[in-house]
Structure formats: C-alpha cells, structure tokens
C-alpha cells in the first residue's frame, strides 16, 4: 500500500472530496455484494426445482442493482473529477504562495524547469493519488473486512482462509517496494531533467539558431530522452511484477476459497445455499484489489513526483516575514534610505559581492551608483527589495531596518524600472495594471503620456487592449522601457529604483527615455544604477563601486577632478 506520510498530510485540504469518493466506492461494492447474494438465492431456488416465477423478485433486484451501480459509477467519476480539480487548485495555490514567499533568490539556487515540473507535472501526478488511489485504498481496507466477517459467520474455516488471503494479496507485492521506489525516483528525476532541458531550449531558441547549435542541442535532448526511456522501462518491469503478483493472488485466493467451501459442503459443515454465497462473495472480497491495481502505477508515480513538491515546500525563504512586524513610519515626505556597513556574499562565490558598504539616499534626492560589471550594483537593488538579506550590516528606510517591515509594505513603497523589462503575455493595459489593479483608463493614459508611451500605444491595432506577446516581444526595447516607466509612474511609490533603465535602447530612444525618467524621479528618493555614465552626469551624488566596496562619492565634476576610478571609467567610455 502506497501510504506516503507527506502526501497524506497534504490530503487534508481535500479530505471531504476523498471521503465522498470512498462513500460512493463502498456503494458500488455494496451493489456487487447484493447482486451476488441475489444470484446465489436464484441458484438455490433452481437447485431445489422451484418454479421460475419464484425467482422473479431476485432477478428484478439484480436489474435494479445494475441500474443503481451504473448511476454510482457515474457519480464516482464525478467525485474523481471534483477531487482532481480541488487537488490541483488548492495544491497549486499553496505551492505558488510558497514560491512567492521564497522570492527570486530561490531561483538562483535551482533550475526554473525543475520548479515548473513540480508545479505542473508533479501536481498532475499527485492528483491521481488523491482522486483515485486513496479512495480505492480505503474501500480495500473497509469492504473486504466486512465481507470476511460475514463469510466467517457462514463458515469459520472459509472465513479464516479468506482473511489470510485478503491480507496476502496487498502485502505480497510489498517485497518489491524498495526496488520500485528507487526506480520510480530515478524515473521522475529523469523526467524533471528532460522537462527543464526542454524549457531551456524554448527560452534560448534564438541563441541556438544564431550560433547554429540547434542540431548539437537536439542530440543532447535525445540523450536525455533516452535516459528517461530506460528509467521508464526499468520502472515498468518492476511495476508489472507487482501487478502480476496481485492478479495471481486474486485468482488463486478465489479458487482456493471456493474449493475449500466445496470440501466443507462434502463434509456436511456447509449447506448448498452457503456454498453459493461463498462462490459469489469470495470474489467480491478481492474485487477492490483488482480495482486498486489499475491505479497502482498512478499512485507510485505520485509518490515519486512528491519529492519535487516537498522540496519546494521545504525550501526556507531567504527573506522571511518578520515575527513581530513594525508599522512603517509615515512622515508625509519621501523616505531616507540607508545602507549601513552592508556585507553580502552569494552562496556559490568566495568573495563577497558587497563588503561593508555604507550609502545614504537623501529624501527626495537622487543617488547614482556606477561601477564595472560585478562590482555589486545590482546586489544593492536586490537587498533594498529584500530579495536577499545582508549577512552583515543593515538596510534602513527612515531609520527602520527593512527586516522589521512586512514584505508587502516594503515593496509597496518601491517602484522599479529594470534593465530587462518583463512584460507578461497580455494586453498593454494588463501590464500597466500590475502596478495598480484598480487604475482607470484615464490614469493609465496619464501615466503613459508622462512616460512618452501614449502615442505609440494609441497607434497599436487595439490601443491599450493590444496583446504584447510573451515577454512583450511584439514591442521594441524602447517601447517596453516606456511601458515600464509608465507602470512605475502609475504605482506612484515614494522610492524609485532605476536599474540600467536605458542600457538596452539606442541613443535616440535613450534621450526620450531619460526625459521620462527625469519626470518620474521628481519628488522621489531615487537610486540609479547605471553603466552608461552619460546618463548620470546630472545626478546630485554619484557613488562608485569597485570590488564590492564604495571607492568614491561625489558629483560628476568633483569625481573627475580626483582622477580616480570614476575618471578612468569616463575616459574609457569616451575613447573611440
């Protein structure tokens, strides 16, 4: 019996659906038992040479039970469908909520395809365990026990024999459980690996084509598919042994029990009516196990897939909610943001990304952070958004450690325009309303005008109701950036982060976007992360990061006079 402790704990969310399926399953079994008793009564009447009219009530009862069973089987399929739907809905909600709690930091430690396998295929596999396997397992535990008790009342020898055989049929295949578990886990691991590889291929298809690497990558996918094929066949070999043992136990148990009943009849310990009852009810003791064997493979696949689901649920958020959250301070002005001796290191790197960094963003002012690639600029942004927590030091908003603020409250105060703008598959309006779900059409148009996006959006086939495609691929880089700026304007948050906001556009678009960014940053505490130094010349303060440390702070002119890291970067970018 596939009783998986963690899966049983998750089953509490759909326990009433499972209970309904069990009740219907017991009803189906009851119709088979009633039918067997009625047929046994007919045979008894025939053997006693009674007129055929005496059997009319029993025959009518059999027909009625057949009709009732047909209705119950339809109802069972309805219960299965509802249990499956409830399982997928509630389990995916729980997984998605936990994934949101884990945050983007979790995806730096695992493959996106692995998470996708758990959320999609893993839940699909677990659905059969709850919808079909568990209800039928409950029927196997309840119905045969009642039938064995009734057969024992008719004849204790037959009852004792059937009791032993009913225990043997489900327990004999358990000899193979350990081997089947190993093969099942290998099969699921191979499946998840292939799934992740296919997702990587679809996301990187343009790169594969550009480097003419499609055929080589196809060969790699073929090798992974071969691994999955071999692991599937290995699992099926063991699984078929399990099915064979169950089928043998059912056939041998039924034949042996009926044979012993015949001997008891010959000894005079059992009458002919009792033998007819044994003949029909012994098989009903084993019928639930035959039904269970049909769902055995689905149940074992669910147990194998559960490891991915539990791995996701067991993952601990790197940035947990505070145990005693504090309300944010309301000052009526943009907040002051401070990085106080902040140190942070990624798990897979020896050198810290930030080493005792201290910076202060004045209320309503702009601080630009520049530096070479790998200096730690984007890490500052991730720490302010609390995708990660520093290993040393603090990040403060108006003097409050952001680890003491509710995550939702913190992120409501921050708007972000990133280097790689992500637009979801939907309309322009859908993507704008990510910032403010209740935004009106007029508010969206006002934000788009301020961002310089309204003109090109109105020129689209359906205006703001035009689908932008997956990742916004139907739009140019500059158009995506303008929509991102409009989205940040619509959010109207007091803290603004501009993370390489113009790095993916050409010079002509950059000038327009810079003007829109200037309007966006007015009256907001703004952190600008820039690679193009031309975009931060007018910033009030510029901080230079190098090797995870702040090496210089000042305005454009004063930093040029120092002839330090900033001056060398300016000279390098100005060189032909």
Secondary structure, DSSP 4 states (H G I P E B T S, - for coil): ----HHHHHHGGGGHHHHHHHHHHHHHHHHHHHHHHHHHHHHHHHHHTT--GGGGHHHHHHHHHHHHHHHHHHHHHHHHHHHHHHHHHHHHHHHHHHHHHHH-GGGGGSS-HHHHHHIIIIIHHHHHHIIIIIHHHHHHHHHHHHHHHHHHHHH-HHHHHHHHHHHHHHHHHGGGGHHHHHHHHHHHHHHHHHHHHHHHHHHHTHHHHHHTT-HHHHHHHHHHHHHHHHHHHHHHHHHHHHHHHHHHHHHHHHHHHHHHHHHHHHHTTSS-HHHHHHHHHHHHHHHHHHHHHHHTHHHHHHHHHHHHHHHHHHHPPPSSPPPTTPPPPP--SSPPPEEEEEEEE--TT-SS-SEEEEEEEE-TT-EEEEEESTTSSHHHHHHHHTTSS--SEEEEEETTEEGGGS-HHHHHHTEEEE-SS----SSBHHHHHTTT-TT--HHHHHHHHHHTT-HHHHHTSTTGGG-B--GGGTTS-HHHHHHHHHHHHHHHT-SEEEEESTTTTS-HHHHHHHHHHHHHHHTTSEEEEEESSGGGGTT-SEEEEEETTEEEEEE-HHHHHHHTSHHHHHHHHHH--
